């Protein structure tokens, strides 16, 4: 098996550069969550919102329906159900 050393080196260096960028972006995101927390926002809720916004709307609706079904089966009131009564 022959290896193109220059091409291999280029690929590895590009991956390493992207890994460094990913690390920096991860730190930036961490800093933003810390800023949000400092301003009184609930970080867990923010993370959940970001996660939900990434989902396909149909997938999210299906997941919410399943969650509500399970909550009802366990005798738990769905969110805001008490206010509607």
C-alpha positions as a Markdown table, in Angstrom:
| # | Residue | x | y | z |
|---|---|---|---|---|
| 1 | Unk | 0.0 | 0.0 | 0.0 |
| 2 | Unk | 1.4 | 3.3 | -1.0 |
| 3 | Unk | 0.8 | 6.4 | 1.0 |
| 4 | Unk | 0.8 | 9.9 | -0.3 |
| 5 | Unk | 2.6 | 11.6 | 2.6 |
| 6 | Unk | 1.8 | 15.1 | 1.6 |
| 7 | Unk | -1.9 | 14.4 | 1.3 |
| 8 | Unk | -2.0 | 12.5 | 4.5 |
| 9 | Unk | -0.2 | 15.3 | 6.4 |
| 10 | Unk | -2.6 | 17.8 | 4.9 |
| 11 | Unk | -5.6 | 15.8 | 6.0 |
| 12 | Unk | -4.3 | 15.4 | 9.5 |
| 13 | Unk | -3.4 | 19.1 | 9.8 |
| 14 | Unk | -6.9 | 20.1 | 8.6 |
| 15 | Unk | -8.5 | 17.8 | 11.2 |
| 16 | Unk | -6.3 | 19.1 | 13.9 |
| 17 | Unk | -7.1 | 22.7 | 13.0 |
| 18 | Unk | -10.9 | 22.0 | 13.0 |
| 19 | Unk | -10.5 | 20.2 | 16.4 |
| 20 | Unk | -8.9 | 23.3 | 17.8 |
| 21 | Unk | -11.7 | 25.5 | 16.4 |
| 22 | Unk | -14.3 | 23.1 | 17.9 |
| 23 | Unk | -12.6 | 23.4 | 21.3 |
| 24 | Unk | -12.6 | 27.2 | 21.1 |
| 25 | Unk | -16.3 | 27.2 | 20.1 |
| 26 | Unk | -17.1 | 24.8 | 22.9 |
| 27 | Unk | -15.4 | 27.3 | 25.3 |
| 28 | Unk | -17.4 | 30.2 | 23.8 |
| 29 | Unk | -20.7 | 28.3 | 24.3 |
| 30 | Unk | -19.7 | 27.5 | 27.9 |
| 31 | Unk | -19.0 | 31.2 | 28.5 |
| 32 | Unk | -22.4 | 32.2 | 27.1 |
| 33 | Unk | -24.1 | 29.8 | 29.4 |
| 34 | Unk | -22.2 | 31.2 | 32.3 |
| 35 | Unk | -23.2 | 34.7 | 31.2 |
| 36 | Unk | -26.9 | 33.6 | 31.0 |
| 37 | Unk | -26.6 | 32.1 | 34.5 |
| 38 | Unk | -25.1 | 35.3 | 35.8 |
| 39 | Unk | -28.1 | 37.2 | 34.4 |
| 40 | Unk | -30.5 | 34.9 | 36.2 |
| 41 | Unk | -31.5 | 32.5 | 33.4 |
| 42 | Unk | -31.9 | 28.8 | 34.2 |
| 43 | Unk | -29.1 | 27.1 | 32.2 |
| 44 | Unk | -30.8 | 23.6 | 32.2 |
| 45 | Unk | -33.9 | 25.2 | 30.6 |
| 46 | Unk | -31.7 | 27.0 | 28.0 |
| 47 | Unk | -29.9 | 23.8 | 27.1 |
| 48 | Unk | -33.3 | 22.0 | 26.7 |
| 49 | Unk | -34.6 | 24.9 | 24.4 |
| 50 | Unk | -31.5 | 24.7 | 22.3 |
| 51 | Unk | -31.9 | 20.9 | 22.0 |
| 52 | Unk | -35.6 | 21.2 | 21.1 |
| 53 | Unk | -34.9 | 23.9 | 18.5 |
| 54 | Unk | -32.5 | 21.5 | 16.7 |
| 55 | Unk | -35.1 | 18.8 | 16.4 |
| 56 | Unk | -37.4 | 18.4 | 13.4 |
| 57 | Unk | -40.8 | 19.9 | 14.3 |
| 58 | Unk | -42.6 | 16.6 | 13.6 |
| 59 | Unk | -40.1 | 14.6 | 15.6 |
| 60 | Unk | -40.4 | 17.1 | 18.5 |
| 61 | Unk | -44.3 | 16.8 | 18.4 |
| 62 | Unk | -44.1 | 13.0 | 18.4 |
| 63 | Unk | -41.7 | 13.1 | 21.4 |
| 64 | Unk | -44.0 | 15.6 | 23.3 |
| 65 | Unk | -47.0 | 13.3 | 22.6 |
| 66 | Unk | -45.2 | 10.3 | 24.0 |
| 67 | Unk | -44.1 | 12.2 | 27.0 |
| 68 | Unk | -47.6 | 13.4 | 27.7 |
| 69 | Unk | -49.0 | 9.9 | 27.3 |
| 70 | Unk | -46.4 | 8.6 | 29.8 |
| 71 | Unk | -47.2 | 11.4 | 32.3 |
| 72 | Unk | -50.9 | 10.6 | 32.1 |
| 73 | Unk | -50.2 | 6.9 | 32.6 |
| 74 | Unk | -48.3 | 7.7 | 35.7 |
| 75 | Unk | -51.0 | 10.0 | 37.1 |
| 76 | Unk | -49.0 | 13.2 | 36.5 |
| 77 | Unk | -50.7 | 16.2 | 35.2 |
| 78 | Unk | -49.4 | 17.5 | 31.9 |
| 79 | Unk | -48.0 | 21.0 | 32.1 |
| 80 | Unk | -50.6 | 23.7 | 32.4 |
| 81 | Unk | -53.5 | 21.2 | 32.8 |
| 82 | Unk | -54.3 | 22.5 | 36.3 |
| 83 | Unk | -54.6 | 26.0 | 35.0 |
| 84 | Unk | -57.0 | 25.0 | 32.3 |
| 85 | Unk | -59.5 | 23.5 | 34.8 |
